[in-house]
Every structure is written in structure tokens, then in C-alpha cells.
Amino acid sequence: MLKKVFVSPDPGRSRLRFAARAVLGIGLAVVSCGLAGTSLVGAITGGLAALLALFTVTDATVRGQAVTTALLPVVGLPVLTAAAALHGHPVARDLTFLAVVGAGVYARRWGPRGHSLGVFAFMTFFIAQFLHATPDRLPGMYAAVLLSVTAAATVRFGLWCYERRRPAPAGLAPPAGTGLARVTTRQAVQATAGAGFALVVGQLVSGERWYWAVGATWWVFVNTTSRGETLVRGFRRVLGTAVGIGLGLLVAVPLAGSAVPTAVLAAACVFGIFYTAAVSYTWMMLCVTLLAELLYGLLDVLGPGLLALRLAETGVGALGAALAVLLVLPVTTHAVTDAWIRSALRCVHACTAEAAARLAGSPGADPGPRVAELEQLLVRVRLSVAPLVHPLSPMHGRRQRARRVLALLDDCAREIRGLVAVATDPEASHDARLTAACRRVERAVEALTGGGAVPALSGGPRVGEPVLTHLHGLERALAELAAPLRTPSRSRPAGA
């Protein structure tokens, strides 16, 4: 697991920059709140608001990201007001919280912006429970949210806007549909049902920290689509939380809220959350858990009993999510996996076409964003097939096919990265054989996504022809994908 985090490909060091910028943005937000004279509660509110602004906004363009960031307070402040106003009315508070859960998940149907605003709305209500927000605290919390989102935006769009140098890839969306066939509609119902279970059982476990269970259910549903993905994510959340609690007993509890070491460790946790998010949910949850422990240390309520309670509430939330995806409008794994694999294959073709155009001298051709999009799609494919490749999966044949598909898609990505590296070399020149090779790649992708026969491999290139070497390797990987993507009896994806 450690090797997965630190050895996974990081094209353009995007994960490293993502994490480093988050530390800078959140640090600036907390310092700004301190200079403005906000309370500790305000500083924590601001830091979490900045974290969400930097973590959840994923629009395809910088302009789109700026618009979504500006809308975060528009959505969040009314939710914060409602949460504080209902602090002394448990029944109304709980029903409102469930409504926020359902609306937040349903908003994903409007793409990355809907997803970002839905997450921010939910987390605003959650933070209000975490900090016991009451109406008298609202002015300071309003100021902290506005100041911190502004600070995060200053870093993201001013001081360190690396997206301007390379356009962001297109946003990824789950398979579409209508009515109850739409994944986001089903997930909204599932999340609300799971959160309702977590809320009731969580309050039986603890009348004060029940919201942890609801939060666990919510985050299990984030960035998952099928029931298999959700079950695996729930397991990883519990595992990451358990390991984080063990680490907290060794680190956070002895610190007892000491300001300077807590701030340093909190910055390290923020870096870890952003750096590991794309490759390991377990590691991300470890960092989230340790950060929460450090914040509770600052609030002077941290202790072994609280950590044990957090683990119990996390288990309740994961169980609520599991029951919901199994019993309420389940979304099968194979349909989702098929959609993501097809998207990845189409992106392979788009990368090849952009690289060929670049080699042909087209000034507007830039395969770089396509490579970044392919990496995102491969993350989605791995997440989708995770239930099939899990060691405890009883379906040996499907597990072997899924692993083979992942390995060959990784081969495609490696050849694409090599091809793009050569294509962007100023000394590279066009070769007539490149056009033919690109057409073969196109036909292979069309065959894999349409059910036809994959073209036979051509003869290998001579030594010293790096572009054609990468294209031939890509052809080979696509040809070998035909077998694991189809069962002997019928054409179905590895996730079937």
C-alpha cells in the first residue's frame, strides 16, 4: 500500500503540486482568520472551508473553477445558518440534514459544479455539528468562510494557477440515464436511506458525536457509482480510520493541542490528504482521521475514549452505506465498469490523434491534457473494478480478467506517455508510417468499443524509431485487450 502511494505515476507532478498548493492555500486562510481576530472556532471553520474549496472544485476550465469557487459561500452560508438555527431542535435538524444529503448527491447530475456545491453544502452542515454552531457564533463563522474561500481562491487563481499553463482535462461523469435509471438519482435515494440509518443508530451510540456516522456514510458515496465500489470504499474507510486512530494515540493524544507541533502535523496531514486522494482512499482516510484528532486536540476534548467512539461511528456509517447500496435501487458493477473502460479506450485514441497532429506540425495540437484525462479515467477504472480484484472476491475468473485489463490499460498509458514525450520534442518530425499506425490504433479502439474484430498486429518498427515503437506497443496492448474484455460465451466487459 505504501508503494502504491509513492510509486504511482504522477505526470507533470500534478499530485505533488496539488498537495503543495493546498498547504499554501489553507495555511494562508488560517493565518488570515487569525489576523482578522476570529476565534479558534472561526479559524477551524475557515481552514476547513479552504480545504473544501481547494479539494472539491474540479471544473474542466479555470474560468469554470473560479465560478464554482465563488458559488461555494452562496450555497454554504444558508446551510450554515439553518444548521445553527436548528441546533436546539433535534428532529427538525435531523430531517434537514437528510434533505441536504439527498440534495447534495442529486446535484451530481449537473457535473463537477453540482458535485462541488453538493459536497460543500453537506460539509457546511457537518462542520456546524462538529463545532456546535449556534446563532451567536454565526457572524464569526460567516467571516471565516468568506475570508478563507477568498484566500484559497487567491492562491489557486493568482499565486499558483498552474492550470493556466496547461488546460484542465474534461470533467469525468458517471454513466447517464433517465429517471431511476440515472445513477445520480439512485445514489441520492441510497445516500439518504443510508444516512438515515447512520443518523438513528449513530445517535444510539452517542447523542453528541452521531454526525460522524452520517459523515462516514456520505463520504463512502463520494466518487463511487456501483454497489461494488461503495462496499470496497466503506471497507477502506474503516481501515484508514482504524489505522489513523492508532497513529493518533501515538501522536495526537500526547500533543494535547500544543499549538506549534499541532500546526506542523496538521499541514503534513493536509498534504497527505491531497497527495494520496487519487491513488489510495485508505491513506487519505488515515490523514483525514489524524487531522480530525489534531483539531479535537486544539478544542481540548481529545482522548482514547473519543477515538474509540469515532471508530464505532465510522463503522455504523459504513454499514449504513453498505445496506443502502445492497437493498435500495442497487447499481450493478459491470455496467459502470464497461462505461469507464470504454471512456478510457476512447481517450487512448484521442491522445494518439493529438500526438500525430503535433508531429504533423499542427500548432494547436496539445496531447498533454489528454494524457492527464487518461490518468483520471484509469483511476476511475481501478476504482470501478476494485471489488473484482479484491483478494476476498470469490469470483476467481473475473478477478483474473479484471487484473489483466488493468495491466493492459496501464501498458496503453505507458506507451501514450512515451509517444507524447516524443511528439512534444521540438526535433521530432512526421513519418508517413505514423498515419497508418494511428489509423490502426483507431480501428482497434473502435473494435474494442463496438464489438468488432481487432486488427492484426503489423510488423514491429526498426530500432531507433521511438514514435513507431510506442505506437506498435500500443497496438499490441489493444490487441491483447480483446480477450479479457470478452467472456468466451458473450461479449461483456471484465467488470461483468
C-alpha positions as CSV (number, residue, x, y, z in Angstrom):
1,M,0.0,0.0,0.0
2,L,2.9,2.4,0.8
3,K,4.5,1.6,-2.6
4,K,1.2,2.3,-4.3
5,V,1.2,5.9,-2.9
6,F,4.8,6.9,-3.6
7,V,5.5,4.9,-6.8
8,S,2.2,5.6,-8.7
9,P,2.7,7.7,-11.9
10,D,2.4,11.5,-11.3
11,P,2.5,13.0,-14.8
12,G,3.8,16.6,-14.6
13,R,4.0,16.2,-10.8
14,S,0.3,17.1,-10.7
15,R,-0.4,15.4,-7.4
16,L,2.7,17.0,-5.8
17,R,1.6,20.4,-6.9
18,F,-2.0,19.8,-5.9
19,A,-0.9,18.9,-2.4
20,A,1.7,21.7,-2.0
21,R,-0.8,24.3,-3.2
22,A,-3.4,23.1,-0.7
23,V,-1.0,23.5,2.2
24,L,-0.2,27.1,1.0
25,G,-3.9,28.0,0.4
26,I,-5.2,26.5,3.7
27,G,-2.2,28.0,5.6
28,L,-3.0,31.4,4.2
29,A,-6.7,31.0,5.1
30,V,-5.9,30.1,8.7
31,V,-3.4,33.0,9.0
32,S,-5.9,35.4,7.5
33,C,-8.5,34.3,10.0
34,G,-6.1,34.8,12.8
35,L,-5.1,38.3,11.7
36,A,-8.7,39.2,11.4
37,G,-9.2,38.3,15.0
38,T,-11.6,35.3,14.6
39,S,-11.9,32.8,17.4
40,L,-10.4,29.3,17.4
41,V,-13.8,28.0,16.1
42,G,-13.7,30.6,13.3
43,A,-10.1,29.6,12.4
44,I,-11.1,25.9,12.2
45,T,-14.2,26.8,10.1
46,G,-12.0,28.8,7.8
47,G,-9.4,26.2,7.4
48,L,-12.0,23.5,6.6
49,A,-13.7,25.8,4.1
50,A,-10.4,26.5,2.3
51,L,-9.7,22.7,2.2
52,L,-13.0,22.1,0.6
53,A,-12.6,24.9,-1.9
54,L,-9.3,23.6,-3.0
55,F,-10.2,19.9,-2.9
56,T,-13.7,19.6,-4.4
57,V,-13.7,22.2,-7.2
58,T,-12.8,20.2,-10.4
59,D,-14.4,22.1,-13.3
60,A,-12.7,21.5,-16.7
61,T,-11.6,25.1,-17.1
62,V,-10.0,27.7,-14.9
63,R,-12.9,30.0,-15.5
64,G,-15.4,27.3,-14.5
65,Q,-13.4,26.6,-11.4
66,A,-13.5,30.3,-10.5
67,V,-17.2,30.5,-10.9
68,T,-17.8,27.4,-8.8
69,T,-15.5,28.7,-6.1
70,A,-17.4,32.0,-6.0
71,L,-20.7,30.0,-5.6
72,L,-19.5,28.0,-2.6
73,P,-20.4,30.6,0.0
74,V,-23.7,31.2,-1.8
75,V,-24.6,27.6,-1.1
76,G,-22.8,27.1,2.2
77,L,-23.8,30.1,4.2
78,P,-27.6,29.4,4.1
79,V,-26.9,25.8,5.1
80,L,-24.7,27.0,7.9
81,T,-27.5,29.4,9.0
82,A,-30.1,26.6,9.0
83,A,-27.8,24.2,10.9
84,A,-27.1,26.8,13.6
85,A,-30.8,27.9,13.9
86,L,-31.9,24.3,14.3
87,H,-29.2,23.5,16.9
88,G,-31.7,23.2,19.7
89,H,-34.4,21.4,17.6
90,P,-33.1,17.8,17.1
91,V,-36.0,16.5,14.9
92,A,-36.0,19.4,12.5
93,R,-32.2,19.4,12.5
94,D,-32.1,15.7,11.6
95,L,-34.7,16.0,8.8
96,T,-32.9,19.0,7.3
97,F,-29.6,17.2,7.4
98,L,-31.1,14.2,5.5
99,A,-32.5,16.7,3.0
100,V,-29.1,18.2,2.5
101,V,-27.6,14.7,2.0
102,G,-30.2,13.8,-0.7
103,A,-29.9,17.2,-2.5
104,G,-26.1,17.1,-2.3
105,V,-25.9,13.8,-4.0
106,Y,-28.6,14.5,-6.6
107,A,-26.7,17.7,-7.6
108,R,-24.1,15.5,-9.2
109,R,-26.3,15.2,-12.2
110,W,-25.1,18.7,-13.1
111,G,-21.5,17.6,-13.4
112,P,-18.4,18.8,-11.5
113,R,-20.0,22.1,-10.3
114,G,-23.1,20.3,-8.9
115,H,-20.8,17.8,-7.2
116,S,-18.6,20.5,-5.6
117,L,-21.6,22.6,-4.4
118,G,-23.3,19.4,-3.0
119,V,-20.2,18.5,-1.1
120,F,-19.7,22.0,0.3
121,A,-23.4,22.2,1.4
122,F,-23.1,18.8,3.2
123,M,-19.8,19.6,4.9
124,T,-21.1,23.1,6.0
125,F,-23.9,21.3,7.9
126,F,-21.4,18.7,9.2
127,I,-19.0,21.4,10.4
128,A,-21.8,23.1,12.2
129,Q,-22.4,19.9,14.2
130,F,-18.6,19.4,14.7
131,L,-18.2,22.9,16.2
132,H,-21.6,23.0,17.9
133,A,-22.5,26.1,15.9
134,T,-25.2,28.3,17.5
135,P,-26.8,31.6,16.1
136,D,-24.5,33.8,18.3
137,R,-21.4,32.2,16.5
138,L,-22.7,32.8,13.0
139,P,-21.1,36.3,12.3
140,G,-17.6,35.0,13.1
141,M,-18.2,31.8,11.1
142,Y,-19.6,33.8,8.1
143,A,-16.5,36.0,8.1
144,A,-14.2,33.0,8.4
145,V,-15.9,31.2,5.4
146,L,-15.8,34.3,3.2
147,L,-12.2,35.2,4.1
148,S,-10.9,31.6,3.7
149,V,-12.6,30.9,0.4
150,T,-11.1,34.2,-0.8
151,A,-7.7,33.2,0.4
152,A,-7.9,29.8,-1.3
153,A,-9.0,31.5,-4.5
154,T,-6.1,33.9,-4.3
155,V,-3.7,31.0,-4.2
156,R,-5.5,28.9,-6.7
157,F,-6.2,31.6,-9.4
158,G,-3.4,34.1,-8.6
159,L,-0.3,32.9,-6.8
160,W,-0.2,29.3,-8.1
161,C,-2.5,28.8,-11.1
162,Y,-0.6,26.0,-12.9
163,E,-3.8,25.1,-14.8
164,R,-3.3,28.2,-17.0
165,R,-0.2,26.7,-18.4
166,R,-2.0,23.5,-19.3
167,P,-5.8,23.4,-19.8
168,A,-7.5,21.0,-17.4
169,P,-8.9,17.8,-18.8
170,A,-12.6,17.4,-19.4
171,G,-14.6,16.6,-16.2
172,L,-15.5,12.9,-15.7
173,A,-19.1,11.9,-15.2
174,P,-20.7,8.6,-14.4
175,P,-22.9,6.8,-17.0
176,A,-26.1,8.8,-17.8
177,G,-29.7,7.7,-17.9
178,T,-33.2,9.0,-17.2
179,G,-35.5,8.7,-14.1
180,L,-34.4,6.0,-11.7
181,A,-32.0,4.7,-14.4
182,R,-29.9,7.8,-13.8
183,V,-27.1,6.9,-11.4
184,T,-27.2,10.2,-9.5
185,T,-30.9,9.7,-8.8
186,R,-30.4,6.2,-7.5
187,Q,-27.4,7.4,-5.4
188,A,-29.4,10.3,-3.9
189,V,-32.0,7.8,-2.7
190,Q,-29.4,5.4,-1.5
191,A,-27.4,8.1,0.3
192,T,-30.5,9.5,2.1
193,A,-31.5,6.0,3.2
194,G,-28.0,5.1,4.4
195,A,-27.6,8.4,6.1
196,G,-31.0,7.9,7.8
197,F,-29.8,4.6,9.2
198,A,-26.5,6.1,10.3
199,L,-28.2,9.0,12.0
200,V,-30.6,6.8,14.0
201,V,-28.0,4.2,15.0
202,G,-25.3,6.8,15.4
203,Q,-27.4,8.7,18.0
204,L,-28.0,5.4,19.9
205,V,-24.2,5.0,20.1
206,S,-23.6,8.7,21.0
207,G,-26.0,11.5,21.4
208,E,-23.2,14.0,20.9
209,R,-21.0,12.6,18.1
210,W,-23.7,10.9,16.0
211,Y,-22.8,13.1,13.0
212,W,-19.6,11.1,12.5
213,A,-21.7,8.2,11.3
214,V,-23.6,10.4,8.8
215,G,-20.4,11.8,7.6
216,A,-18.9,8.3,7.1
217,T,-22.0,7.3,5.0
218,W,-21.7,10.5,2.9
219,W,-18.1,10.2,2.1
220,V,-18.4,6.5,1.2
221,F,-20.8,7.6,-1.6
222,V,-18.5,10.4,-2.9
223,N,-16.8,9.4,-6.2
224,T,-18.4,5.9,-6.3
225,T,-21.0,4.7,-8.7
226,S,-21.7,1.0,-8.3
227,R,-22.5,-1.1,-5.2
228,G,-19.2,-2.9,-5.5
229,E,-17.3,0.4,-5.4
230,T,-19.3,1.6,-2.5
231,L,-18.7,-1.6,-0.5
232,V,-15.0,-1.5,-1.1
233,R,-14.8,2.2,-0.2
234,G,-16.6,1.6,3.0
235,F,-14.1,-1.1,4.0
236,R,-11.2,1.1,3.1
237,R,-12.7,4.0,5.1
238,V,-13.0,1.8,8.2
239,L,-9.5,0.5,7.7
240,G,-8.0,4.0,7.2
241,T,-9.9,5.3,10.2
242,A,-8.6,2.4,12.4
243,V,-5.0,3.0,11.4
244,G,-5.4,6.7,11.8
245,I,-6.8,6.2,15.3
246,G,-3.8,4.0,16.2
247,L,-1.4,6.7,14.9
248,G,-3.4,9.3,16.8
249,L,-2.9,7.5,20.1
250,L,0.8,7.7,19.5
251,V,1.0,11.3,18.1
252,A,-2.1,13.4,18.6
253,V,-3.1,12.4,22.2
254,P,0.4,13.1,23.6
255,L,0.5,16.6,21.9
256,A,-2.7,17.6,23.8
257,G,-3.3,20.5,21.5
258,S,0.1,22.1,21.7
259,A,-0.1,24.8,19.1
260,V,3.2,24.7,17.1
261,P,3.6,20.9,16.7
262,T,-0.1,20.6,16.0
263,A,0.1,23.2,13.2
264,V,3.1,21.4,11.6
265,L,1.4,18.0,11.8
266,A,-1.9,19.4,10.5
267,A,0.0,20.8,7.5
268,A,1.5,17.4,6.9
269,C,-2.0,15.8,7.1
270,V,-3.4,18.3,4.6
271,F,-0.5,17.5,2.2
272,G,-1.2,13.8,2.7
273,I,-4.9,14.2,2.0
274,F,-4.4,15.9,-1.3
275,Y,-1.3,13.8,-2.3
276,T,-2.9,10.4,-1.7
277,A,-6.5,11.1,-2.7
278,A,-6.1,10.0,-6.3
279,V,-4.3,6.7,-5.5
280,S,-5.3,5.4,-2.1
281,Y,-8.5,6.1,-0.2
282,T,-7.2,4.2,2.8
283,W,-4.2,6.5,3.1
284,M,-6.4,9.6,2.5
285,M,-8.7,8.5,5.4
286,L,-5.7,7.9,7.6
287,C,-4.6,11.5,7.0
288,V,-8.2,12.8,7.5
289,T,-8.6,10.9,10.8
290,L,-5.3,12.2,12.1
291,L,-6.2,15.8,11.1
292,A,-9.6,15.5,12.9
293,E,-7.7,14.2,16.0
294,L,-5.4,17.2,15.9
295,L,-8.4,19.6,15.7
296,Y,-10.1,17.9,18.6
297,G,-6.8,18.3,20.5
298,L,-7.0,22.0,19.9
299,L,-10.5,22.0,21.2
300,D,-9.3,20.2,24.3
301,V,-11.6,17.2,24.0
302,L,-9.3,14.6,22.6
303,G,-8.8,11.3,24.5
304,P,-8.7,7.5,23.9
305,G,-12.5,7.3,24.6
306,L,-13.2,9.8,21.9
307,L,-11.1,7.9,19.4
308,A,-12.9,4.6,20.1
309,L,-16.2,6.3,19.6
310,R,-15.0,7.7,16.3
311,L,-14.2,4.2,15.1
312,A,-17.6,2.9,16.2
313,E,-19.4,5.7,14.5
314,T,-17.4,5.2,11.3
315,G,-18.4,1.5,11.3
316,V,-22.0,2.5,11.7
317,G,-21.8,4.9,8.8
318,A,-20.0,2.3,6.6
319,L,-22.7,-0.3,7.5
320,G,-25.4,2.2,6.6
321,A,-23.9,2.8,3.1
322,A,-23.5,-0.9,2.6
323,L,-27.1,-1.7,3.4
324,A,-28.3,1.1,1.2
325,V,-26.4,0.0,-1.9
326,L,-27.3,-3.6,-1.4
327,L,-31.0,-3.1,-0.7
328,V,-32.1,0.3,-2.2
329,L,-32.0,0.6,-6.1
330,P,-28.6,-1.2,-6.5
331,V,-26.3,-0.1,-9.3
332,T,-24.5,-3.1,-10.8
333,T,-20.7,-3.1,-11.1
334,H,-20.4,-4.4,-14.7
335,A,-22.4,-1.6,-16.4
336,V,-20.3,1.1,-14.7
337,T,-17.0,-0.7,-15.3
338,D,-17.9,-1.1,-19.0
339,A,-18.6,2.6,-19.3
340,W,-15.3,3.7,-17.7
341,I,-13.3,1.2,-19.8
342,R,-14.9,2.5,-23.0
343,S,-14.1,6.1,-22.0
344,A,-10.5,5.2,-21.3
345,L,-10.1,3.5,-24.7
346,R,-11.7,6.5,-26.5
347,C,-9.2,8.7,-24.6
348,V,-6.3,6.5,-25.8
349,H,-7.4,7.2,-29.4
350,A,-7.8,10.9,-28.7
351,C,-4.3,11.0,-27.2
352,T,-2.9,9.3,-30.3
353,A,-4.6,11.6,-32.7
354,E,-3.4,14.7,-30.8
355,A,0.2,13.3,-30.8
356,A,0.0,12.6,-34.5
357,A,-1.3,16.1,-35.3
358,R,1.5,17.5,-33.2
359,L,4.1,15.5,-35.1
360,A,2.5,16.6,-38.4
361,G,3.1,20.3,-37.4
362,S,-0.3,21.3,-36.2
363,P,0.3,24.4,-33.9
364,G,-2.9,23.8,-31.9
365,A,-2.4,20.2,-31.2
366,D,-1.6,19.5,-27.5
367,P,-1.7,15.9,-26.3
368,G,-0.8,16.9,-22.7
369,P,-4.3,17.5,-21.4
370,R,-5.5,14.2,-22.9
371,V,-2.8,12.4,-21.0
372,A,-4.0,13.9,-17.8
373,E,-7.5,12.9,-18.7
374,L,-6.4,9.4,-19.4
375,E,-4.8,9.2,-16.0
376,Q,-8.0,10.3,-14.3
377,L,-10.0,7.8,-16.3
378,L,-7.6,5.0,-15.3
379,V,-8.2,6.0,-11.6
380,R,-11.9,5.6,-12.3
381,V,-11.4,2.2,-13.9
382,R,-9.3,1.0,-11.0
383,L,-12.0,2.2,-8.5
384,S,-14.7,0.5,-10.5
385,V,-13.0,-2.9,-10.8
386,A,-11.7,-2.8,-7.2
387,P,-14.4,-5.2,-6.0
388,L,-13.4,-7.7,-8.6
389,V,-9.6,-7.6,-7.9
390,H,-10.0,-7.6,-4.1
391,P,-8.3,-10.6,-2.5
392,L,-11.6,-11.7,-0.8
393,S,-13.5,-11.7,-4.1
394,P,-14.9,-15.3,-4.7
395,M,-15.0,-14.8,-8.5
396,H,-11.6,-16.1,-9.5
397,G,-12.1,-15.9,-13.3
398,R,-13.5,-12.4,-13.2
399,R,-10.7,-11.3,-10.9
400,Q,-8.0,-12.6,-13.3
401,R,-9.7,-10.9,-16.3
402,A,-10.0,-7.6,-14.4
403,R,-6.4,-7.7,-13.4
404,R,-5.4,-8.4,-17.0
405,V,-7.5,-5.5,-18.2
406,L,-5.9,-3.1,-15.7
407,A,-2.4,-4.3,-16.6
408,L,-3.0,-3.8,-20.3
409,L,-4.6,-0.4,-19.8
410,D,-1.5,0.6,-17.8
411,D,0.6,-0.6,-20.8
412,C,-1.5,1.7,-23.0
413,A,-1.0,4.6,-20.7
414,R,2.8,4.0,-20.6
415,E,3.0,3.9,-24.4
416,I,0.9,7.0,-24.6
417,R,3.2,8.9,-22.2
418,G,6.2,7.8,-24.2
419,L,4.5,8.8,-27.5
420,V,3.5,12.2,-26.2
421,A,7.1,12.8,-24.8
422,V,8.5,12.2,-28.3
423,A,5.8,14.1,-30.1
424,T,6.4,17.2,-28.0
425,D,10.1,17.1,-28.7
426,P,10.9,20.1,-31.0
427,E,13.3,17.9,-33.0
428,A,10.6,15.3,-33.8
429,S,9.4,15.1,-37.4
430,H,6.5,13.4,-39.1
431,D,6.8,10.0,-40.7
432,A,4.3,8.7,-43.2
433,R,4.1,5.4,-41.4
434,L,2.8,7.3,-38.4
435,T,-0.5,8.0,-40.1
436,A,-1.0,4.3,-40.9
437,A,-0.1,3.3,-37.3
438,C,-2.6,5.9,-35.9
439,R,-5.3,4.5,-38.2
440,R,-4.7,1.0,-36.9
441,V,-4.9,2.3,-33.3
442,E,-8.2,4.0,-34.2
443,R,-9.6,0.8,-35.8
444,A,-8.5,-1.2,-32.7
445,V,-10.3,1.1,-30.3
446,E,-13.5,1.1,-32.5
447,A,-13.4,-2.7,-32.5
448,L,-13.0,-2.9,-28.7
449,T,-15.8,-0.5,-28.0
450,G,-18.1,-1.7,-30.8
451,G,-17.6,-5.4,-30.6
452,G,-15.8,-6.0,-33.9
453,A,-12.6,-7.9,-34.6
454,V,-9.4,-6.2,-33.5
455,P,-7.0,-5.7,-36.5
456,A,-3.9,-8.0,-36.6
457,L,-0.6,-6.6,-35.4
458,S,1.7,-5.1,-38.0
459,G,5.4,-5.8,-38.2
460,G,7.5,-4.2,-35.5
461,P,9.4,-1.0,-36.1
462,R,13.2,-0.9,-36.6
463,V,15.5,0.2,-33.8
464,G,15.8,3.9,-33.5
465,E,12.2,4.7,-34.3
466,P,10.8,5.8,-30.9
467,V,7.4,7.1,-32.2
468,L,6.6,3.9,-34.1
469,T,7.9,1.8,-31.2
470,H,5.4,3.4,-28.8
471,L,2.6,3.1,-31.4
472,H,3.4,-0.6,-32.0
473,G,3.4,-1.2,-28.2
474,L,0.0,0.5,-28.1
475,E,-1.3,-1.7,-30.9
476,R,-0.1,-4.8,-29.1
477,A,-1.8,-3.8,-25.8
478,L,-5.0,-3.0,-27.6
479,A,-4.9,-6.4,-29.5
480,E,-4.3,-8.3,-26.2
481,L,-7.2,-6.4,-24.5
482,A,-9.8,-8.2,-26.8
483,A,-9.6,-11.5,-24.9
484,P,-10.1,-10.3,-21.3
485,L,-12.7,-7.8,-22.2
486,R,-14.9,-10.5,-23.6
487,T,-16.0,-13.7,-22.0
488,P,-15.9,-16.9,-24.1
489,S,-19.8,-17.1,-24.2
490,R,-20.7,-13.5,-25.0
491,S,-19.2,-10.0,-25.4
492,R,-19.1,-8.5,-22.0
493,P,-16.6,-6.3,-20.2
494,A,-14.2,-7.6,-17.5
495,G,-16.5,-6.0,-14.9
496,A,-19.4,-8.1,-15.8
